[in-house]
Amino acid sequence: MVGNGYAARTYPLTQQYDPAAFSNLIGFFSPRFGQSGLEATYGSYLNGERDTYSQLRNTLLGKPQVGDDLHLTIDARLQAEAMRLLVWFNLLGAAFLVICDTLSRTMIPPTDIPVGVLTALGGGPFFLWLLRTKRRNLWA
């Protein structure tokens, strides 16, 4: 317990890595939006509310309610790198779509080519090249 009857969770990895890289996995607890991720799945375990027997025992013995630890086996470096790459690929994907949209409107002036056609023409060969060059690394 911290103060005023509120508990605070500590995440040791947040000292080295950006907490946003783990938010989709760990989840959140919010009075307004509820719980998600591991916070929702293991909320009672983390709060120390596992079962009524433990709660009754702690109440009768005057012990404070203490939550348990949850140890994860995720690779923090990999998770942080994935988050970093995701930001860059979101920007590159948006730029690629803007370029395809601009080309679809200007290639043949009186008509508009569907943007999906240009996206497939540009993205398809890139995806095939990516599969061909990275395939040996994926299965190694």
Residue frames relative to the residue before (quaternion, step in Angstrom):
aa qw qx qy qz dx dy dz
M 1.0000 0.0000 0.0000 0.0000 0.00 0.00 0.00
V 0.3419 -0.7434 0.5413 0.1936 3.51 -0.97 0.84
G 0.7055 -0.3633 0.2965 0.5314 3.53 0.40 -1.17
N 0.8141 0.2211 -0.1851 0.5040 3.56 -1.16 0.56
G 0.6555 -0.5496 0.3073 0.4170 3.58 1.14 0.57
Y 0.5673 0.5898 -0.3929 0.4195 3.60 1.22 0.23
A 0.3160 -0.7265 0.5795 0.1910 3.54 -1.10 0.72
A 0.1740 -0.7679 0.6069 0.1081 3.55 -1.17 0.57
R 0.2980 -0.7423 0.5733 0.1774 3.55 -0.94 0.91
T 0.1783 -0.7603 0.6128 0.1210 3.55 -1.13 0.65
Y 0.1357 -0.7691 0.6231 0.0426 3.52 -1.06 0.87
P 0.3484 -0.7855 0.4682 0.2057 3.61 -0.22 1.22
L 0.6351 0.5631 -0.3406 0.4044 3.61 1.03 -0.66
T 0.5826 0.6071 -0.3796 0.3847 3.59 1.15 -0.43
Q 0.5597 0.5865 -0.3994 0.4281 3.58 1.25 -0.17
Q 0.7525 0.3644 -0.1959 0.5125 3.59 1.14 -0.62
Y 0.8055 0.2373 -0.0835 0.5366 3.57 1.02 -0.83
D 0.6043 -0.5434 0.4428 0.3787 3.53 -1.31 0.38
P 0.4575 -0.7089 0.4553 0.2843 3.65 -0.67 0.98
A 0.5647 0.6117 -0.3896 0.3940 3.61 1.14 -0.50
A 0.5960 0.5802 -0.3649 0.4184 3.60 1.14 -0.53
F 0.7545 0.3683 -0.1970 0.5063 3.59 1.15 -0.49
S 0.4603 0.7276 -0.4329 0.2670 3.58 1.23 -0.19
N 0.6487 0.5126 -0.3434 0.4455 3.62 0.99 -0.66
L 0.6809 0.4659 -0.2786 0.4916 3.58 1.13 -0.57
I 0.7286 0.4217 -0.2416 0.4826 3.58 0.74 -1.04
G 0.3329 -0.7527 0.5020 0.2658 3.56 1.00 -0.78
F 0.3544 -0.7160 0.5563 0.2286 3.53 -1.24 -0.43
F 0.2176 -0.7154 0.6371 0.1866 3.51 -1.37 0.17
S 0.0855 0.7937 -0.5928 0.1059 3.53 -0.70 1.09
P 0.4800 -0.6616 0.4799 0.3188 3.63 -0.88 0.82
R 0.6870 0.4884 -0.2796 0.4597 3.57 1.10 -0.66
F 0.8128 0.2786 -0.1222 0.4968 3.59 0.86 -1.00
G 0.5299 -0.6388 0.4148 0.3729 3.61 1.21 -0.13
Q 0.6075 -0.5483 0.4294 0.3819 3.56 -1.18 -0.60
S 0.0361 -0.7727 0.6321 0.0458 3.53 -1.30 0.41
G 0.7970 0.3210 -0.2214 0.4612 3.57 -1.30 0.24
L 0.8220 -0.1912 0.1657 0.5102 3.54 -1.08 -0.76
E 0.5676 0.5862 -0.3803 0.4354 3.57 1.15 -0.55
A 0.6812 0.4617 -0.2888 0.4893 3.60 1.02 -0.74
T 0.6861 0.5054 -0.2897 0.4358 3.57 0.91 -0.92
Y 0.8144 0.2207 -0.0819 0.5304 3.58 0.85 -0.98
G 0.2319 0.8237 -0.4947 0.1515 3.60 1.18 0.44
S 0.6989 0.4547 -0.2898 0.4698 3.59 0.82 -0.91
Y 0.6132 0.5411 -0.3364 0.4669 3.58 1.10 -0.65
L 0.6942 0.4693 -0.2687 0.4750 3.57 0.94 -0.91
N 0.6864 0.4753 -0.2760 0.4762 3.60 1.13 -0.62
G 0.4836 -0.6638 0.4413 0.3616 3.58 1.20 -0.33
E 0.5447 0.6090 -0.3913 0.4235 3.59 1.24 0.37
R 0.1133 0.8592 -0.4933 0.0752 3.57 1.04 0.77
D 0.7983 -0.1049 0.1113 0.5826 3.57 0.79 -0.97
T 0.6293 -0.5635 0.3791 0.3778 3.55 -1.22 0.43
Y 0.5761 0.5863 -0.3820 0.4224 3.61 1.10 -0.56
S 0.6797 0.4776 -0.2901 0.4752 3.60 0.86 -0.95
Q 0.6454 0.5173 -0.3227 0.4602 3.58 0.97 -0.78
L 0.6637 0.4983 -0.2989 0.4710 3.58 0.96 -0.89
R 0.6440 0.5243 -0.3131 0.4609 3.59 0.95 -0.89
N 0.6774 0.4872 -0.2919 0.4676 3.59 0.87 -0.94
T 0.6447 0.5194 -0.3207 0.4601 3.59 1.02 -0.76
L 0.6907 0.4795 -0.2809 0.4627 3.59 0.90 -0.93
L 0.7241 0.4191 -0.2411 0.4919 3.59 1.02 -0.76
G 0.4614 -0.7078 0.4267 0.3226 3.58 1.28 -0.09
K 0.4111 0.7039 -0.4785 0.3263 3.58 1.17 0.50
P 0.4766 -0.6531 0.4905 0.3252 3.57 -1.02 0.65
Q 0.5215 -0.6192 0.4888 0.3252 3.52 -1.21 0.56
V 0.0255 -0.8121 0.5813 -0.0440 3.57 -0.56 1.19
G 0.3598 -0.7395 0.5317 0.2025 3.55 -0.84 0.96
D 0.4658 -0.6690 0.5080 0.2782 3.52 -1.29 0.34
D 0.5227 -0.6174 0.4913 0.3229 3.53 -1.34 0.28
L 0.1862 -0.7407 0.6341 0.1210 3.51 -1.25 0.54
H 0.1352 -0.8064 0.5742 0.0422 3.57 -0.54 1.17
L 0.1989 -0.8005 0.5605 0.0744 3.55 -0.73 1.12
T 0.3097 -0.7503 0.5561 0.1783 3.54 -1.18 0.57
I 0.3465 0.7272 -0.5216 0.2811 3.58 0.99 0.75
D 0.4434 -0.6540 0.5397 0.2905 3.54 -1.22 0.51
A 0.3528 -0.7812 0.4781 0.1917 3.57 -0.29 1.27
R 0.6399 0.5229 -0.3375 0.4507 3.60 0.98 -0.77
L 0.6569 0.5079 -0.3051 0.4663 3.57 0.97 -0.86
Q 0.6513 0.5138 -0.3107 0.4640 3.58 0.95 -0.84
A 0.6689 0.4876 -0.3002 0.4739 3.60 0.94 -0.85
E 0.6498 0.5068 -0.3172 0.4694 3.60 1.00 -0.78
A 0.6313 0.5253 -0.3317 0.4642 3.59 1.00 -0.76
M 0.6433 0.5162 -0.3167 0.4685 3.57 1.01 -0.78
R 0.6505 0.5122 -0.3150 0.4640 3.57 0.97 -0.85
L 0.6787 0.4868 -0.2883 0.4683 3.59 0.93 -0.89
L 0.6130 0.5697 -0.3453 0.4247 3.55 1.05 -0.75
V 0.6316 0.5281 -0.3314 0.4608 3.56 1.00 -0.79
W 0.6898 0.4774 -0.2877 0.4621 3.60 0.86 -0.94
F 0.6934 0.4689 -0.2958 0.4602 3.59 0.89 -0.82
N 0.5711 0.5492 -0.3893 0.4699 3.59 1.15 -0.39
L 0.6676 0.4866 -0.2988 0.4778 3.58 0.96 -0.85
L 0.6662 0.4949 -0.3078 0.4654 3.59 0.92 -0.85
G 0.6436 0.5232 -0.3204 0.4577 3.59 1.01 -0.78
A 0.6533 0.5020 -0.3113 0.4736 3.56 0.98 -0.81
A 0.6503 0.5049 -0.3164 0.4713 3.60 0.97 -0.83
F 0.6347 0.5286 -0.3251 0.4605 3.59 0.99 -0.83
L 0.6731 0.4937 -0.2971 0.4636 3.59 0.94 -0.85
V 0.6292 0.5169 -0.3381 0.4719 3.61 1.04 -0.71
I 0.6428 0.5107 -0.3195 0.4731 3.59 0.99 -0.82
C 0.6603 0.4989 -0.3103 0.4679 3.61 0.91 -0.87
D 0.6517 0.5115 -0.3171 0.4615 3.59 0.99 -0.80
T 0.6511 0.5083 -0.3137 0.4682 3.57 0.98 -0.85
L 0.6631 0.4950 -0.3021 0.4732 3.58 0.95 -0.84
S 0.6522 0.5233 -0.3304 0.4377 3.61 0.94 -0.78
R 0.6947 0.4583 -0.2785 0.4793 3.58 1.11 -0.56
T 0.7749 0.3815 -0.1866 0.4682 3.60 1.10 -0.59
M 0.5163 0.6634 -0.4287 0.3311 3.65 1.15 -0.28
I 0.7735 0.0711 -0.0188 0.6296 3.59 0.88 -0.96
P 0.3919 -0.8091 0.3778 0.2213 3.59 0.05 1.33
P 0.7443 0.3965 -0.3186 0.4328 3.68 0.60 -0.73
T 0.7720 0.3004 -0.1818 0.5298 3.62 1.13 -0.42
D 0.3547 -0.6966 0.5771 0.2363 3.49 -1.31 0.34
I 0.3043 -0.7120 0.6026 0.1930 3.54 -0.90 0.96
P 0.5146 -0.6305 0.4557 0.3606 3.63 -0.90 0.76
V 0.5147 -0.6762 0.4362 0.2958 3.55 -0.85 1.02
G 0.5923 0.5887 -0.3597 0.4162 3.61 1.12 -0.56
V 0.6067 0.5510 -0.3525 0.4517 3.57 1.12 -0.64
L 0.6995 0.4483 -0.2765 0.4830 3.60 0.85 -0.92
T 0.6105 0.5408 -0.3560 0.4562 3.57 1.07 -0.66
A 0.6713 0.4826 -0.2935 0.4799 3.59 0.95 -0.85
L 0.6520 0.5126 -0.3193 0.4585 3.61 0.99 -0.78
G 0.7206 0.4140 -0.2522 0.4957 3.58 1.03 -0.67
G 0.7305 0.4528 -0.2412 0.4508 3.57 0.94 -0.89
G 0.5999 0.5980 -0.3553 0.3954 3.58 1.06 -0.70
P 0.7070 0.4366 -0.2824 0.4793 3.63 0.70 -0.95
F 0.6189 0.5347 -0.3484 0.4579 3.59 1.05 -0.69
F 0.6597 0.5038 -0.3072 0.4653 3.58 0.95 -0.87
L 0.6484 0.5032 -0.3197 0.4735 3.61 0.98 -0.78
W 0.6341 0.5128 -0.3297 0.4757 3.60 1.00 -0.77
L 0.6484 0.5245 -0.3117 0.4553 3.55 0.97 -0.88
L 0.6523 0.5049 -0.3135 0.4705 3.60 0.96 -0.83
R 0.6820 0.5034 -0.2960 0.4402 3.57 0.91 -0.90
T 0.7252 0.4336 -0.2575 0.4688 3.60 0.90 -0.86
K 0.7441 0.4050 -0.2258 0.4809 3.60 1.00 -0.70
R 0.4651 0.7209 -0.4358 0.2723 3.61 1.19 -0.24
R 0.6651 0.4960 -0.3247 0.4541 3.57 0.92 -0.80
N 0.6601 0.4982 -0.3186 0.4632 3.62 1.07 -0.59
L 0.6267 0.5665 -0.3412 0.4121 3.59 1.09 -0.69
W 0.7801 0.3501 -0.1768 0.4875 3.59 0.91 -0.86
A 0.4931 0.6758 -0.4289 0.3408 3.60 1.22 0.11
